[in-house]
Structures are given as C-alpha cells and as structure tokens.
Amino acid sequence: MKKLVLTGAAGRLGSYLREPLSKLCDTLVSTDIAEGVGKLYDGESYVRADLTDLEAMTALLEGADMVVHFGAIGDEAPFEQILGPNIVGAYNIWEAAYRNKVRRVVYASSIHAVGMYPKTEFIGTDVPHRPDTFYGLAKCFAEDLARLYWEKRQVESVCMRILSCAQVSNPRAVGSWLSYGDLIHLVERAIDTPVTGFTVVYGVSNNDRAPVNNAGAHYLGYRPKDNAEQVAAKIFAEASPMDPTDPGNMCHGGPFASVPLGESGVATMKIVDDKKVT
C-alpha cells in the first residue's frame, strides 16, 4: 500500500503498532493529540490532529488506502467527555474515509460493546450489543456506523472487539488476554484480507479459557498463538476469592460492568504501563 493512517499513535497499543504498520506501506502517517511519539520509523511521519475536527481528519486521510483507528478516550468517563473523541471522532473518521475513497477502516472496538453478557455465555461475533458503560456505548455506535457506511457507502470495516491487551494481572485476564504479538497479527490480517465488507472479530489470544467465539470471522485468517494458561496457576493462587454476585466478576466487561456510569473502570485495574518507547 502507498499510505496508511494510524490514529491513537501516542497510546500504549499504538506504540506497538507503529513499527509493523510502517513495514506494510510506503508512508505511515501516525496521528494523536500528543506533542509527538518519539523517534519515527522509516517511512513514518507524525501529524498532531484532533479527532473532533472533521476537516483535519479529511485532510489527514487524503490519499490513504486504509486507516487504523485506535484514537479515543480509552476508559469510562462522563458522557460529555466520551461524546467528542469517541462518538463524534468515529463519525469523522468514517466520513473522512468516505470523502477520500479510503477502502477500509480497521477499528479498535472493545468487549465493552457487549460487556454485560455473563461470562458463562460463550458469545459469538453476532450477538446483539449489550454495553456496560458510556465507553462501551460509544463502541456500539461506531460498530453500527461501520455497518452503515459499508451498506450505504461501501467503506469496508473490521471492528476488533479487544478484550484485555495488557499484562495478565488478574483472573479475568487469564481468559481475556490479548498479547501484543497477537494484536499485531490481528491488525495485519484486518489489513491484508482481500475482502472484509463489515466484519466483527474478537481481539483475544489463544487462551484455553477465552470466553468468546471467533468462528464468524474465521475468513480473516486470524490465528492467535499466545496463551495465558502458562500463568494461570500463579494468578489464581495470588487472587482473593471472587464474589459471584459482583458483575465485575460475572460479566464479560469485568470491572467496567460494575463501576457506576461515568466513573473510571481502568482505575480499578492494575494495568502495567509498558508502552513501547522509540
């Protein structure tokens, strides 16, 4: 490809995607609202831009083959804060893609779009939305927007419902973990699959206890290799007994299923900030 655009490039997940994406195209344009992203890779440039600015997004996507959209508030927050970057920002990306005849949007959706389903239900990619937060609701909006832009405007989308892309630090993550290596593999398959139309796929590694079913997206060729079972015994031994009446333990969304609307879910988690530094 000639040009790829990566939003959210200054984030933790974006930091792991920049280098592999730079190898898939002549030009990688990384973007975020941060001042910069550190040293740039060969063929990479950085543009500071706000997702809520449609004209800026339209200019950014000019000449792009695809956009990998990871930019957003990555946590639960009051609706007024979610509205701009996560909802209006999603519209701006798909609209800018349409205006520029960009073929495909590869989108970082989330398990939180269906986070209120019980973990005892092995859910597929076709279950109705069941968000656990305003954050999850914004993911539902973006997925529906993606379907609309495919069916009405022929912009392809792959919506990756990422579960837990961070170091395994709690019992839930033994099933929900997505390694950085498998994240990269998933994004690569979302890009290089010849035809996707509108696709939903779960971003989860090859965990023995994975609570979701990716059979509906088998054609992407996503075959994760990593497995959190290797640390399961240690994680379970160190954890306190889990309350089965707590939605945070019983639902796919984990802590996001139990926090009050508008309050941080990430604050209740022990996420290690192992962002890749260039």
C-alpha positions in Angstrom: 0.0 0.0 0.0 1.0 3.6 -0.5 -0.4 5.2 2.6 -1.7 4.0 6.0 -3.0 6.3 8.7 -2.8 5.3 12.4 -4.9 7.3 14.9 -4.1 7.0 18.6 -0.4 6.5 17.8 0.7 8.0 21.1 -1.2 5.4 23.1 0.1 2.2 24.6 -1.3 -0.1 21.9 -0.5 2.4 19.2 3.2 2.3 20.3 3.3 -1.4 19.4 1.6 -1.0 16.0 3.6 1.8 14.5 6.7 -0.2 13.5 4.9 -3.2 11.9 2.4 -0.8 10.1 5.3 1.2 8.8 6.5 -2.0 7.0 3.2 -2.5 5.3 3.2 0.7 3.3 5.3 3.4 1.6 4.1 6.1 4.0 2.7 5.7 7.5 1.0 8.8 8.9 0.7 8.5 12.7 -1.6 10.9 14.5 -2.7 11.8 18.0 -3.3 14.9 20.1 0.1 14.5 21.9 3.1 16.6 21.0 4.8 13.7 19.5 5.5 10.0 19.5 9.3 9.9 19.8 11.7 8.7 17.1 9.9 7.9 13.8 10.4 4.7 11.9 11.4 4.6 8.2 8.5 6.0 6.1 6.6 7.3 9.1 5.5 10.9 9.7 3.6 12.4 12.7 0.7 14.8 12.4 -0.8 16.3 15.6 -4.6 16.4 15.0 -7.9 16.3 16.9 -10.4 13.6 16.1 -13.3 16.0 16.6 -12.1 18.2 13.7 -13.7 16.7 10.5 -11.7 18.9 8.2 -8.4 17.9 9.8 -9.4 14.2 9.5 -10.4 14.7 5.9 -7.0 16.2 5.1 -5.2 13.6 7.1 -6.8 10.7 5.1 -6.2 12.2 1.7 -4.6 9.5 -0.5 -4.8 6.8 2.2 -5.5 3.2 1.3 -6.7 2.4 4.8 -7.0 3.9 8.3 -6.3 2.0 11.5 -8.4 3.8 14.1 -7.2 3.5 17.7 -7.7 7.1 18.8 -10.2 7.7 21.6 -10.6 8.1 25.4 -9.7 4.5 26.5 -11.7 4.4 29.7 -15.2 5.0 31.1 -15.8 8.7 31.6 -18.8 11.1 31.8 -20.8 11.1 28.6 -19.9 14.7 27.8 -16.2 13.7 27.7 -16.9 10.5 25.7 -19.0 12.3 23.1 -16.3 14.2 21.3 -13.4 11.9 20.7 -15.2 8.6 20.8 -18.5 9.3 19.1 -18.1 12.4 17.0 -14.5 11.3 16.3 -15.7 8.0 15.0 -18.1 9.7 12.7 -15.4 12.0 11.4 -13.1 9.0 10.6 -15.7 7.2 8.6 -16.9 10.3 6.9 -13.3 11.4 6.0 -12.7 7.8 4.8 -15.7 8.1 2.5 -14.8 11.5 1.2 -11.3 10.3 0.3 -12.4 6.9 -1.1 -10.4 5.1 1.6 -11.1 1.4 1.2 -11.2 0.2 4.8 -11.3 1.3 8.4 -9.7 -1.1 10.9 -11.2 -0.1 14.2 -10.3 -0.7 17.8 -13.7 -1.7 19.2 -14.0 -3.4 22.5 -15.5 -6.2 24.5 -17.3 -3.4 26.4 -19.8 -3.2 23.5 -21.1 -6.5 24.8 -19.7 -6.3 28.3 -22.9 -7.0 30.2 -23.2 -10.6 28.9 -22.5 -13.2 31.6 -19.1 -14.8 31.2 -20.9 -18.2 31.4 -22.2 -17.4 27.9 -19.8 -18.2 25.2 -20.7 -15.3 22.9 -20.1 -15.0 19.1 -19.5 -12.1 16.9 -23.2 -11.9 16.0 -24.7 -11.2 19.5 -26.7 -8.0 19.9 -25.0 -5.1 21.6 -25.1 -5.0 25.4 -22.8 -2.2 26.5 -21.5 -1.9 30.1 -20.6 1.8 30.1 -20.8 5.0 28.1 -17.4 3.9 26.7 -19.0 0.7 25.6 -22.0 2.5 24.2 -19.6 4.6 22.0 -18.1 1.4 20.7 -21.7 0.2 19.8 -22.2 3.5 17.9 -19.0 3.1 16.0 -19.8 -0.5 15.0 -23.2 0.5 13.8 -21.7 3.4 11.9 -19.2 1.0 10.3 -22.1 -1.3 9.2 -24.0 1.7 7.8 -21.0 3.1 5.9 -20.4 -0.4 4.4 -24.1 -1.0 3.4 -24.8 2.5 2.1 -21.4 3.8 1.0 -19.2 0.7 0.5 -16.5 1.6 3.0 -15.2 -1.7 4.4 -14.6 -2.1 8.1 -13.1 -4.6 10.5 -14.2 -3.9 14.1 -11.9 -5.6 16.5 -13.5 -6.1 19.9 -10.4 -6.1 22.0 -10.7 -7.9 25.4 -7.6 -7.3 27.6 -4.5 -6.2 25.8 -2.2 -5.7 28.8 0.0 -7.9 31.0 -2.0 -10.7 32.8 -2.5 -9.5 36.3 -5.9 -10.8 37.4 -8.1 -14.0 37.0 -10.3 -12.4 34.3 -7.3 -11.8 32.1 -6.4 -15.5 32.0 -9.3 -15.8 29.6 -9.4 -12.3 28.1 -5.7 -11.6 27.4 -4.6 -10.4 24.0 -0.8 -10.3 23.7 0.9 -7.6 21.8 2.1 -10.1 19.2 -1.4 -11.4 18.6 -2.7 -7.8 18.5 -0.2 -7.0 15.6 -1.2 -10.3 13.9 -4.9 -9.3 14.1 -4.4 -5.9 12.7 -2.3 -7.3 9.9 -5.0 -9.8 9.0 -7.6 -7.0 9.2 -5.5 -5.1 6.6 -4.3 -7.8 4.2 -7.5 -9.9 3.9 -8.7 -9.1 0.4 -12.4 -8.6 1.1 -13.9 -8.0 4.5 -17.1 -6.0 4.0 -18.3 -5.3 7.5 -16.6 -7.6 10.0 -16.6 -8.0 13.7 -13.8 -10.1 15.3 -12.8 -10.5 19.0 -9.3 -9.4 19.9 -8.2 -12.3 22.2 -5.2 -14.6 22.3 -5.4 -18.4 22.0 -6.3 -18.8 25.7 -7.7 -22.1 27.0 -10.4 -20.0 28.8 -11.2 -17.5 26.1 -14.9 -16.6 26.7 -15.7 -15.6 23.1 -16.1 -17.4 19.7 -14.4 -16.1 16.6 -15.9 -18.6 14.2 -17.9 -15.9 12.4 -14.7 -14.1 11.4 -12.6 -17.2 10.5 -12.1 -15.9 7.0 -9.8 -13.2 8.3 -7.1 -15.8 8.9 -6.6 -14.6 12.5 -4.8 -17.4 14.3 -3.5 -16.2 17.6 -0.6 -18.1 19.1 -0.2 -16.9 22.7 -1.9 -18.5 25.7 -2.4 -17.0 29.2 -2.7 -20.5 30.7 1.0 -20.5 31.4 0.5 -18.0 34.2 -3.0 -19.2 35.4 -1.8 -21.1 38.4 0.2 -18.2 39.8 -2.6 -15.7 39.1 -5.3 -17.8 40.7 -3.1 -18.6 43.8 -2.4 -14.9 44.4 -6.0 -13.7 43.9 -8.6 -13.3 46.6 -11.8 -15.4 46.3 -14.2 -13.9 43.7 -17.7 -12.8 44.6 -20.1 -14.4 42.1 -22.7 -11.7 42.8 -20.4 -9.0 41.6 -21.0 -8.1 37.9 -17.3 -7.3 37.7 -16.5 -10.9 38.2 -19.5 -12.4 36.3 -19.7 -10.3 33.2 -17.5 -10.1 30.1 -16.8 -6.4 30.7 -15.1 -7.2 34.0 -14.7 -4.1 36.3 -16.5 -1.9 33.6 -19.6 -3.9 34.3 -19.7 -2.9 38.0 -18.5 0.7 38.1 -21.1 3.4 38.1 -21.7 5.1 34.7 -19.2 7.8 34.1 -16.6 6.6 36.6 -13.3 5.1 35.5 -13.1 1.3 35.1 -9.3 1.4 34.5 -8.8 2.9 37.9 -9.9 -0.4 39.5 -7.5 -2.4 37.4 -3.7 -3.0 37.7 -2.7 -2.2 34.2 1.1 -2.1 33.7 2.2 0.8 31.5 4.7 -1.0 29.3 4.3 1.3 26.4 7.0 0.8 23.7 9.5 3.6 23.6 11.2 4.7 20.4 
